[in-house]
């Protein structure tokens, strides 16, 4: 999976998003501030298509309306506005049409400046984009690849908002916990990932291990120009990748793992390779 999957393009010319504090919105009237914001808002370099081609199958999505716009258009957001959600869904759907056995997870987990009418609009866009590819809610243990292929499902959509209860193709957010370490320290992050894996429910949910470091205000202040990638990610990714390599998948192990700048190391390939351990277990069991 990728963290803030859509942030490969954010619009410096757009207003600052409603996910930001009032003080930041005031500061952002200075054009240089938006350039700096972009360096800290972008967590991925690859487009959806490039991420899919590189093996990413879980997408972490934050969305917002644009206050002041008359239309109900919904955009991806991370500090600054990104592309229209509809355009991203279309890009993903094109890939799925070309690869009918591929399964993806869409996790809509943060909403800004959205009332129920915005949610109805977005939910209808999701339905229009994927149609019969949308997997209806089921017992998590039943959702095997075989199950998905038989029903021709390709998309599991998680929607962290109460309206999800009215739509069988929207899985509630509690079916995919994604505990967040909120630290700049890689050792604390790895300890947190270990602890939350141990607490993982044995049954009933998917689980996201967020292998990401989060800058604090003072981190940004000290390294304004360097940005997220050069300050936190480059230096710590090798250690995070070593933790990934040491994991085991399965009921008591890792499930979905997300990272920033997934192309900087062999992140997707390393996570995918963990599945071979399940095949080895099956082989030894039979």
Sine and cosine of phi, psi and omega as CSV:
sin_phi,cos_phi,sin_psi,cos_psi,sin_omega,cos_omega
0.00,0.00,0.36,-0.93,0.07,-1.00
-0.89,-0.45,0.57,-0.82,0.00,-1.00
-1.00,0.01,0.72,-0.70,-0.11,-0.99
0.72,0.70,0.88,0.48,-0.24,-0.97
-0.85,0.52,-0.46,0.89,-0.15,-0.99
-1.00,-0.04,-0.02,1.00,-0.24,-0.97
-0.99,0.16,0.19,0.98,0.04,-1.00
-0.89,0.46,-0.38,0.92,0.06,-1.00
-0.68,-0.73,0.89,-0.46,0.14,-0.99
-0.80,-0.60,0.50,-0.87,-0.19,-0.98
-0.99,-0.11,0.96,-0.29,0.03,-1.00
-0.90,0.43,-0.39,0.92,-0.05,-1.00
-1.00,0.09,-0.24,0.97,-0.04,-1.00
-0.98,0.19,0.29,-0.96,0.12,-0.99
-0.91,0.42,0.38,-0.93,0.08,-1.00
-0.91,0.42,0.60,-0.80,-0.10,-0.99
-0.95,0.32,0.38,-0.93,0.05,-1.00
-0.93,0.36,-0.03,1.00,0.09,-1.00
-0.99,0.12,-0.01,1.00,-0.06,-1.00
-0.96,-0.28,0.44,-0.90,0.00,-1.00
-0.93,0.37,0.39,-0.92,-0.02,-1.00
-0.85,0.53,-0.64,0.77,-0.02,-1.00
-0.87,0.49,-0.64,0.77,0.01,-1.00
-0.92,0.40,-0.65,0.76,0.00,-1.00
-0.87,0.49,-0.63,0.78,0.02,-1.00
-0.92,0.39,-0.73,0.68,-0.01,-1.00
-0.87,0.49,-0.55,0.83,-0.11,-0.99
-0.93,0.36,-0.09,1.00,0.11,-0.99
-0.93,0.38,-0.31,0.95,0.10,-0.99
-1.00,0.06,0.83,-0.56,-0.14,-0.99
-0.87,0.50,-0.57,0.82,-0.01,-1.00
-0.87,0.49,-0.56,0.83,-0.04,-1.00
-0.88,0.47,-0.65,0.76,0.00,-1.00
-0.92,0.40,-0.58,0.81,0.05,-1.00
-0.89,0.46,-0.66,0.75,0.03,-1.00
-0.92,0.38,-0.67,0.75,0.04,-1.00
-0.83,0.55,-0.65,0.76,-0.02,-1.00
-0.87,0.49,-0.64,0.76,-0.01,-1.00
-0.89,0.46,-0.44,0.90,-0.01,-1.00
-0.98,-0.21,-0.23,0.97,0.00,-1.00
-1.00,0.02,-0.51,0.86,-0.05,-1.00
-0.98,0.22,0.86,-0.52,0.03,-1.00
-0.90,-0.44,-0.10,1.00,0.03,-1.00
-0.68,-0.74,0.55,-0.84,0.09,-1.00
-0.99,-0.16,-0.39,0.92,-0.15,-0.99
-1.00,-0.05,0.59,-0.81,0.10,-0.99
-0.94,0.35,0.17,-0.99,0.06,-1.00
-0.82,0.58,-0.72,0.69,-0.04,-1.00
-0.87,0.50,-0.71,0.71,-0.01,-1.00
-0.92,0.39,-0.61,0.79,0.06,-1.00
-0.90,0.44,-0.70,0.71,0.02,-1.00
-0.87,0.49,-0.71,0.70,0.00,-1.00
-0.91,0.42,-0.44,0.90,0.02,-1.00
-1.00,0.06,-0.02,1.00,0.08,-1.00
0.96,-0.29,0.00,1.00,0.02,-1.00
-0.96,0.29,0.72,-0.70,-0.02,-1.00
-0.77,-0.63,-0.12,0.99,0.07,-1.00
-0.88,-0.47,0.76,-0.65,-0.04,-1.00
-0.86,-0.51,0.83,-0.56,-0.02,-1.00
-1.00,-0.08,0.90,-0.43,-0.23,-0.97
-0.83,-0.55,0.78,-0.62,0.13,-0.99
-0.88,-0.47,0.70,-0.71,-0.12,-0.99
-0.70,-0.72,0.36,-0.93,-0.05,-1.00
-0.39,-0.92,0.47,-0.88,0.26,-0.96
-0.99,0.15,0.21,-0.98,0.10,-1.00
-0.98,-0.21,0.96,-0.29,-0.01,-1.00
-0.81,0.59,0.73,-0.69,-0.01,-1.00
0.99,-0.17,-0.35,0.94,0.05,-1.00
-0.98,0.22,0.68,-0.73,-0.02,-1.00
-0.96,0.28,-0.65,0.76,0.01,-1.00
-0.94,0.35,0.22,-0.98,0.00,-1.00
-0.99,-0.12,0.35,0.94,-0.09,-1.00
-0.81,0.58,0.62,-0.78,0.01,-1.00
-0.91,-0.42,0.68,-0.73,-0.06,-1.00
-0.85,-0.53,0.43,-0.90,0.23,-0.97
-0.95,0.31,0.47,-0.88,-0.06,-1.00
-0.52,-0.85,0.61,-0.79,0.22,-0.98
-0.38,-0.93,1.00,0.09,-0.09,-1.00
0.99,0.14,-0.82,0.57,0.09,-1.00
-0.88,-0.48,0.34,-0.94,-0.03,-1.00
-0.97,0.25,0.60,-0.80,0.07,-1.00
-0.96,-0.27,-0.49,-0.87,-0.03,-1.00
-0.97,0.25,0.23,-0.97,0.10,-1.00
-0.91,0.42,0.65,-0.76,0.01,-1.00
-0.84,0.55,-0.66,0.75,-0.02,-1.00
-0.83,0.56,-0.68,0.73,-0.01,-1.00
-0.89,0.45,-0.64,0.77,0.03,-1.00
-0.92,0.40,-0.67,0.75,0.00,-1.00
-0.90,0.44,-0.62,0.78,0.02,-1.00
-0.90,0.43,-0.65,0.76,0.02,-1.00
-0.89,0.46,-0.68,0.74,0.01,-1.00
-0.92,0.40,-0.68,0.73,-0.05,-1.00
-0.90,0.43,-0.58,0.82,0.05,-1.00
-0.86,0.51,-0.70,0.71,0.02,-1.00
-0.88,0.48,-0.70,0.71,-0.03,-1.00
-0.90,0.43,-0.60,0.80,0.05,-1.00
-0.89,0.46,-0.55,0.83,0.00,-1.00
-0.99,0.13,-0.31,0.95,-0.05,-1.00
-0.73,-0.68,0.98,0.21,-0.17,-0.99
-0.91,0.41,-0.17,0.98,0.03,-1.00
-0.98,-0.18,0.03,1.00,-0.01,-1.00
-1.00,0.06,0.62,-0.78,-0.03,-1.00
-0.87,-0.49,0.70,-0.72,0.04,-1.00
-0.79,-0.61,0.38,-0.93,0.07,-1.00
-0.92,-0.40,0.81,-0.59,0.11,-0.99
-0.93,-0.37,0.88,-0.48,-0.08,-1.00
-0.91,-0.42,1.00,-0.08,0.05,-1.00
-0.99,0.11,0.99,-0.13,-0.18,-0.98
-0.89,-0.45,-0.15,0.99,0.09,-1.00
-0.70,-0.72,0.76,-0.65,0.01,-1.00
-0.81,-0.58,0.70,-0.72,0.00,-1.00
-0.77,-0.64,0.61,-0.79,0.06,-1.00
0.78,0.62,0.68,0.73,-0.03,-1.00
-0.79,-0.61,0.82,-0.57,0.16,-0.99
-0.99,-0.17,-0.06,-1.00,-0.07,-1.00
-0.85,0.53,-0.58,0.81,-0.02,-1.00
-0.90,0.43,-0.59,0.81,0.08,-1.00
-0.91,0.42,-0.65,0.76,0.00,-1.00
-0.91,0.42,-0.68,0.74,0.05,-1.00
-0.86,0.51,-0.66,0.75,0.01,-1.00
-0.88,0.48,-0.75,0.66,-0.04,-1.00
-0.91,0.41,-0.69,0.73,-0.02,-1.00
-0.88,0.48,-0.65,0.76,0.05,-1.00
-0.91,0.42,-0.56,0.83,0.07,-1.00
-0.91,0.41,-0.66,0.76,0.03,-1.00
-0.88,0.47,-0.70,0.71,0.00,-1.00
-0.91,0.42,-0.67,0.74,0.01,-1.00
-0.90,0.44,-0.62,0.78,-0.06,-1.00
-0.93,0.37,-0.70,0.72,-0.20,-0.98
-0.93,-0.38,-0.38,0.92,0.07,-1.00
0.77,0.64,-0.83,-0.56,-0.10,-1.00
-0.95,0.33,-0.11,0.99,0.07,-1.00
-0.97,0.26,-0.24,0.97,-0.08,-1.00
-0.97,0.24,0.83,-0.56,-0.03,-1.00
-0.99,0.15,0.83,-0.56,0.05,-1.00
-0.95,0.31,0.40,-0.92,-0.01,-1.00
-0.86,0.52,0.71,-0.71,0.03,-1.00
-0.54,-0.84,0.08,-1.00,0.11,-0.99
-0.91,0.41,0.79,-0.61,-0.12,-0.99
-0.80,0.60,-0.64,0.77,-0.04,-1.00
-0.90,0.44,-0.38,0.92,0.00,-1.00
-0.99,0.17,-0.26,0.96,-0.14,-0.99
-1.00,0.08,0.97,0.23,0.08,-1.00
-1.00,-0.07,0.20,-0.98,0.09,-1.00
-0.86,0.51,-0.67,0.74,0.00,-1.00
-0.85,0.53,-0.70,0.71,0.03,-1.00
-0.86,0.52,-0.72,0.69,-0.03,-1.00
-0.90,0.44,-0.69,0.73,-0.04,-1.00
-0.91,0.41,-0.66,0.75,-0.02,-1.00
-0.88,0.47,-0.62,0.78,-0.04,-1.00
-1.00,-0.02,-0.01,1.00,-0.04,-1.00
0.86,0.51,0.55,0.84,0.11,-0.99
-1.00,0.07,0.57,-0.82,0.07,-1.00
-0.70,-0.71,-0.17,0.99,-0.13,-0.99
-0.76,-0.65,0.84,-0.54,0.19,-0.98
-0.97,-0.23,0.88,-0.48,-0.06,-1.00
-0.93,-0.37,0.85,-0.53,0.03,-1.00
-0.97,-0.26,0.71,-0.71,-0.15,-0.99
-0.69,-0.73,0.95,-0.30,-0.14,-0.99
-1.00,0.05,0.91,0.42,-0.01,-1.00
-0.36,-0.93,0.64,-0.77,-0.14,-0.99
-0.81,0.58,-0.47,0.88,-0.01,-1.00
-0.86,0.51,-0.32,0.95,-0.02,-1.00
-0.83,0.55,-0.45,0.89,-0.05,-1.00
-0.89,0.45,-0.36,0.93,-0.07,-1.00
-1.00,0.04,-0.04,1.00,-0.08,-1.00
-0.77,-0.64,0.87,-0.49,-0.05,-1.00
-0.91,0.42,-0.32,0.95,-0.02,-1.00
-1.00,-0.02,0.05,1.00,0.07,-1.00
-0.96,-0.29,0.88,-0.47,0.04,-1.00
-1.00,0.09,0.68,-0.73,0.02,-1.00
-0.92,0.38,0.46,-0.89,-0.04,-1.00
-0.86,0.51,-0.47,0.88,-0.03,-1.00
-0.95,0.33,-0.10,1.00,0.07,-1.00
-1.00,0.07,-0.02,1.00,0.00,-1.00
-0.56,-0.83,0.92,0.39,0.02,-1.00
-0.86,0.51,0.61,-0.79,0.00,-1.00
-0.68,-0.74,0.95,0.30,-0.05,-1.00
-0.84,0.54,0.60,-0.80,-0.15,-0.99
-0.87,-0.49,0.83,-0.56,-0.08,-1.00
-0.96,0.29,-0.53,0.85,0.00,-1.00
0.78,0.63,0.83,0.56,-0.01,-1.00
-0.62,-0.78,0.41,-0.91,0.11,-0.99
-0.99,-0.15,-0.08,1.00,-0.10,-1.00
-0.99,-0.14,0.88,-0.48,-0.10,-1.00
-0.91,0.42,-0.54,0.84,0.01,-1.00
-0.93,0.36,-0.65,0.76,0.06,-1.00
-0.91,0.42,-0.61,0.79,0.03,-1.00
-0.87,0.50,-0.76,0.65,-0.06,-1.00
-0.91,0.42,-0.59,0.80,0.06,-1.00
-0.90,0.44,-0.66,0.75,0.02,-1.00
-0.89,0.45,-0.69,0.73,0.01,-1.00
-0.88,0.48,-0.66,0.75,0.03,-1.00
-0.90,0.44,-0.73,0.68,-0.06,-1.00
-0.89,0.45,-0.71,0.71,-0.05,-1.00
-0.95,0.32,-0.45,0.89,0.10,-0.99
-0.92,0.40,-0.64,0.77,0.01,-1.00
-0.90,0.43,-0.50,0.87,-0.03,-1.00
-1.00,0.07,-0.10,1.00,-0.09,-1.00
-0.84,0.54,0.73,-0.68,0.03,-1.00
-0.85,0.53,0.68,-0.73,-0.02,-1.00
-0.92,0.40,-0.56,0.83,0.01,-1.00
-0.71,-0.70,0.38,-0.93,0.27,-0.96
0.98,-0.19,-0.23,0.97,0.02,-1.00
-0.60,-0.80,0.39,-0.92,0.30,-0.95
-0.98,0.22,0.08,-1.00,-0.03,-1.00
-0.46,-0.89,0.75,-0.66,0.02,-1.00
-0.94,-0.34,0.84,-0.54,0.16,-0.99
-1.00,-0.06,0.94,-0.34,-0.04,-1.00
-1.00,0.06,1.00,-0.08,-0.03,-1.00
-1.00,0.08,0.89,0.45,-0.09,-1.00
-0.74,-0.67,0.52,-0.86,0.11,-0.99
-0.97,-0.24,0.61,-0.79,-0.09,-1.00
-0.91,-0.43,0.85,-0.52,0.00,-1.00
-0.93,0.36,0.61,-0.79,0.15,-0.99
-1.00,-0.04,0.13,-0.99,0.01,-1.00
-0.85,0.53,-0.68,0.73,-0.04,-1.00
-0.93,0.36,-0.50,0.87,0.07,-1.00
-0.88,0.47,-0.73,0.69,-0.02,-1.00
-0.91,0.41,-0.66,0.75,-0.02,-1.00
-0.88,0.47,-0.63,0.78,-0.04,-1.00
-0.96,0.27,-0.49,0.87,-0.12,-0.99
-0.81,-0.58,0.66,0.75,-0.13,-0.99
-0.70,0.72,-0.81,0.59,-0.16,-0.99
-0.98,0.20,-0.44,0.90,-0.11,-0.99
-0.94,0.33,-0.58,0.81,0.02,-1.00
0.99,0.15,0.11,-0.99,-0.09,-1.00
-0.89,0.46,-0.74,0.68,-0.11,-0.99
-0.87,0.50,-0.75,0.67,-0.08,-1.00
-0.98,0.22,-0.40,0.91,-0.05,-1.00
-1.00,0.06,-0.75,0.66,-0.14,-0.99
-0.92,-0.39,-0.61,0.80,-0.23,-0.97
-0.99,0.17,-0.82,0.57,-0.06,-1.00
-0.76,0.65,-0.74,0.68,-0.14,-0.99
-0.94,0.34,-0.56,0.83,-0.17,-0.98
-0.98,-0.22,-0.25,0.97,-0.05,-1.00
-0.84,0.54,-0.67,0.74,0.00,-1.00
-0.84,0.53,-0.64,0.77,0.00,-1.00
-0.93,0.36,-0.63,0.77,0.04,-1.00
-0.89,0.45,-0.66,0.75,-0.01,-1.00
-0.91,0.42,-0.59,0.81,0.05,-1.00
-0.89,0.46,-0.61,0.79,0.05,-1.00
-0.90,0.44,-0.69,0.72,0.00,-1.00
-0.85,0.52,-0.72,0.70,-0.05,-1.00
-0.87,0.50,-0.46,0.89,-0.06,-1.00
-1.00,0.07,-0.04,1.00,-0.08,-1.00
-1.00,0.09,0.30,-0.95,0.14,-0.99
-0.84,-0.53,0.66,-0.75,0.05,-1.00
-1.00,0.10,0.09,-1.00,0.07,-1.00
0.90,-0.43,-0.11,-0.99,-0.16,-0.99
-0.83,0.56,-0.69,0.73,-0.05,-1.00
-0.98,-0.18,0.10,0.99,-0.03,-1.00
-0.91,-0.41,-0.45,-0.90,-0.02,-1.00
-0.96,0.26,0.38,-0.93,0.02,-1.00
-0.83,-0.56,-0.96,0.29,0.05,-1.00
-0.88,-0.47,0.69,-0.72,0.03,-1.00
-0.83,-0.56,0.76,-0.65,0.02,-1.00
-0.91,-0.41,0.43,-0.90,0.00,-1.00
-0.51,-0.86,0.34,-0.94,0.18,-0.98
-0.99,0.11,0.45,-0.89,0.09,-1.00
0.68,0.73,0.90,0.44,-0.16,-0.99
-0.88,0.48,-0.30,0.95,-0.06,-1.00
-1.00,0.02,-0.12,0.99,-0.10,-1.00
-0.94,0.34,-0.48,0.87,0.08,-1.00
-0.74,-0.67,0.00,-1.00,0.01,-1.00
-0.98,0.19,0.81,0.58,-0.14,-0.99
-0.89,0.46,-0.84,0.54,-0.07,-1.00
-0.87,0.49,-0.71,0.71,-0.02,-1.00
-0.88,0.48,-0.61,0.79,0.00,-1.00
-0.92,0.40,-0.70,0.72,0.01,-1.00
-0.91,0.42,-0.71,0.70,-0.02,-1.00
-0.87,0.49,-0.61,0.79,-0.03,-1.00
-0.89,0.45,-0.41,0.91,0.03,-1.00
-0.86,0.50,-0.48,0.88,0.00,-1.00
-0.88,0.48,-0.43,0.90,0.03,-1.00
-0.87,0.49,-0.48,0.87,0.01,-1.00
-0.90,0.43,-0.56,0.83,0.05,-1.00
-0.92,0.39,-0.63,0.77,0.02,-1.00
-0.91,0.42,-0.62,0.78,0.03,-1.00
-0.90,0.44,-0.65,0.76,0.03,-1.00
-0.89,0.46,-0.69,0.73,0.03,-1.00
-0.87,0.49,-0.66,0.76,-0.01,-1.00
-0.89,0.45,-0.70,0.72,-0.02,-1.00
-0.94,0.33,-0.51,0.86,-0.01,-1.00
-0.94,0.34,-0.53,0.85,-0.03,-1.00
-1.00,-0.07,0.00,0.00,0.00,0.00
